[in-house]
Amino acid sequence: MSSMCGTTAPTRQLKSDMSTDRQSQIRRTPTLSQPGWRRNLKIHAIRIFIVGGFFLLWEVASGRWIEAFLISSPSKIWKAFLQAFQSGELINNTWVTFQEIGIGFPIGALTGIWTGYIFGRSKALADIFEPIIIALYGVPRTALAPLFIVWLGIGIWSKVGVVFILVFFLNFFNTYAGMKQLDQEFVDLARLMGANRWRLSFRVILPAVSPYIITGFKTSIPFSVIGAITGEFIAATEGLGYYIRAAAGVFRTADVFVGIAVLMFIVILMNKVADLIERRVLRWQTQTESVQVQG
């Protein structure tokens, strides 16, 4: 009887300690997730304050501290945007650039991912072609733009070629690096469990290297825009690059900033789509917003 009482007391004490820890954890949980909507509201408020302050300072500085034709002003840029939009000139040029990116980016990304995957699976192909690809990668891709224009003309396809080259290499090297870092034990274990070639590729290898693939995918977004605009700068009769170059040639600074603003919007839109894809593909991965290091 005494032994039962002796064992019951520590058990009760243990349960009491566990319940106390659970209650304290529950009380602490709101503080850990407290940022929530308040944190988002604070971030948006700070962001609006910074951007609004920048535009206000820009408006004040234009024509007072800096010549207006050099930096224009937000009010003039807005008027130029409305005029270009209403005339249809901005819409037509934006559509041409969007077509160049919309064709070249997915083809370059998918080809780069597939090539990196194949090279990662075949050591013979990697040994043969890796030095060649590295040599081609060493050539400035923008320097190939005139060559693409000679081959494909001054239409959209020469710009699609430049976009393709820029996007291909970034996705290839990121995927290939992920394949080289793949743990062989995962593959061996899947084979022991009877996984066929299809399941091995789509259930083991690609999910394991997906963080590298997504990194290359997101990194190549701004480079696709750079490729399209570079091609349009060299030779084009339409597109945002042509629009910016023509405006700069006659010192229409406001129109230049309009073109730049539209390009920024395209990059932001593509990044939002990439974020949605990332959350979908990497939903199994724990996301860390920030790393706190205590000294």
N, C-alpha and C positions, 0 to 999 in steps of 0.2 A: 504493500500500500504506500509505504513511504517512498519506494523507488518510483512508483507511478506519479506521485506528487512532485518528486524531484525532477522528473522529466517533463511534467506538464508546465511547470513554472518557466523554464527556459523557452519552451515552445510558445507560451503566451507572450513572453517578452519579445521573442523573435517576430511573432505576428504583429505585435504592437509596433515594433520598430519598422516593419515592412509597411504597415498602414500609414505610419507617420511619414516615411520616405515617399510613399505614393502621393499622400496629400500635399507634401511640400513640392513634389515634382509637378503636380497639377497646378499648384499656385504659381510655380515658376514658369509654366508653359506659356501663359499669355504674355509674359514679359519677353520671352524669346521670339514669339510671333507677333509681338506688339506692333512692330513697324507697320505691317499691313497697309491699310488704306491711308493711315496718317503719314506713313513714310513716303508712299507714292505721291500723296498730295504735296508734301514738303518738297520732294524732288522736282515735281512739275512746277511748283511755285518758284523755286530757285532757278530752274531752267528758263522759265518765262522772264524772270527778272534779268538774267544774264543776257538773253537774246534781245529783249526789249531795250535794255540799257545800251547794248552794242549798236542797235539801229538808231536809237536816239542820238548817241554820240556821233554816229556817222552822218545823220541828217544835219546836226549842228556844225560839224567840221566841214561839210561840203560847201565850197564857195567862201568860207570864212578863213579857215586855217589851211585848206588844201584846195587847189584849183578844181572846179566842179567837173571839167571835162576829163580829169584823171580818175576820179573815184565815183562820179555821178552822185546820186543820193537815193535813199529808199523810195521817196515819193516819185522821183522821175523814173525809177526802175519799175514801179508799180504801173505808172501811166504807159510806159513802153510795153509792158507785159499785156495790158488790156488792148492796146492798139494792135500788137502782133497777133494776139489771140482772136480778136474780132475780124481781122483781115484774113485769117486762115493760114498765114505764113508760118506761124509758130507751130500750129497743129500739123501741117504737112511735113515740116522739117523734123519734128519730134517723131512722127510716125515712121519716117525713113530710118532714123537712127535706131528706133525701137525694133524695127524689122531686122536690121543688121545684128543687133545684140540678141534678139529673140531666136534667130537662126543659128548664129555662130556659137553662142554660149552653150546651149544644151548639147549640140553636136560635139564641141570641144571637150565639155565636161565628161560626157558619157564615153567618148573615145579615150580620153586620158585615164579615166577610172578603169575601163576594160583593159587597156594596155598595161597599166600598172599591176592589175590583178594577174594577167597572163604572165608577165615577167616575174612576178613573185612566186608563181606556181612552177615555172620552168627555169631552172638554173642555167640550162644551155642557152636559151634565148637571152637571158640577162647577161651572160658572159659575152655573147656575140654583139648584142646591140646596145648595151649600156654605154660603152665609150662613145659610140656614134651619137646617141641621143644627148649625152652630156656635151659633146662638141657642138651639136646643133643648138643646144640650150645656151651655149656661150655666145652665140650670135645675137646681137640686139634685135628683138622681134620687130621693133618699130622700123628698123632698117630694112626689113623685108617688105614693108608696105609698098614702096615703089615697084618692087618686083611683082607683087600681086596685082598691082594696077596694070602693069604691062601684060600680064597673063590674062586677067579677068576683066579689064576695062575699068572705067571710072564709075560704073554703076555700083549697086549695093554688094555684089558678090566679091569684089576685091576687099571691101571692109569686113565682110563675113569671114574671108580668109585670114585677115589680121586678127580678128576676134578669136577665131578658132585656134590659131597658133598660141596666142597668149594664154587662153584658158586651158588648152591641152597640157602644156608643160606643168602648170601648177597642179592640176589634178593628177597627172601621171606621177610626179615625184612624191606627192603626199600619199597616194595609194600604194605606191611601191615601197615607201618607207614603212607604212603600216604593215604590209605583207612581210617585210624583213624583220619586223619586231614581233610577229605573231608567234605565240608560244606553241611549239611543236607538240607538246603534251596534249593540248586540246584536240588537235587533229588526230593523233594516235588513239586517244580515248574514244573519239567519235567513231573511228574505224572499228575499234574493238566492239563497240556497241551495235555495229552493223549498219552504220550510216552509208548510204550510197553516194555517188559523186554529186548528185543534185543537192541532197540534204547537207552534205559536207560543205558545199559552197555557200548555200543560202541560209543555213541554220548555224554554222560554226564560223567559217572564215570571214564572210562579209560582215556579220554582226560584230566580230572581234575587231575588224579594221575600220568599222564605220566612223569612229571619232576622227580618224585621219582623213577619211573621204569627205566628211562634212567640213573639216577645216580647209581642205583644198577647195571645196565647192564655194565656201563663203569668201575665202581669200581671193578667188578669181573673179568675183563680181565686179569690183572697181576696175580690175584690169581689162575686163571685157568692154567697159565703157571707154577706157583709155584707148584700146585698140580701134574701136569704131571712130572715135573723134580724131585720132592720129591719121587714119586713112582718109577721112573727110578733109582734114587740113591740107593733105598733100594734093589730092585731086578729087573734086566732087562738084556736082551742080545742085545738090540738095542735102539736107541733113543738118543737125545741130552744129556740127563742126564747121560746115560751110556757112551756116548762119552767123556763127561767132566770128569766123575769119572775115566775112564780108562786112560785118558791123565794125570790127576793129580797123578795117582798112579805111573807113571814112570817119573814124573817131566817134562812133555812136556807142559810148561807153555803157549807157543804160541798157542797150540791146545786148551787149556782151554779157552783162550781169544777168540778164533774163535767160540767156542760153545756159550759163553756168548754173543758175538756180534750177532749171529744168533737169539738167544732168544730175544735180544733187538729189532731186526728187526721185529720179529713176533709180539711183543707187540705193536710196532709203527704201523704196518699194521692193526692190529685189532682195534686200537684206531682210525685210519683214517676211517675205515668202520663204527665204532660206531658214529663218528662225522657226517658222511653222514646220518645215520639213525636218529640221534638227530635233524639235520636240517630239515629232512623230517617230523618227528613226531611233533616237536615243532615249526613248521613254523609260527604258530599263535602267538607265544610268543615273546615279545620284548627282544632281546638279548642285554645285557649290557657287554661291554668288560672290563670296569673297573669302579670303584666307586671313585669319587674324593670328599674328605672331606676337606672343608676349615675351618681353625681354626679361 
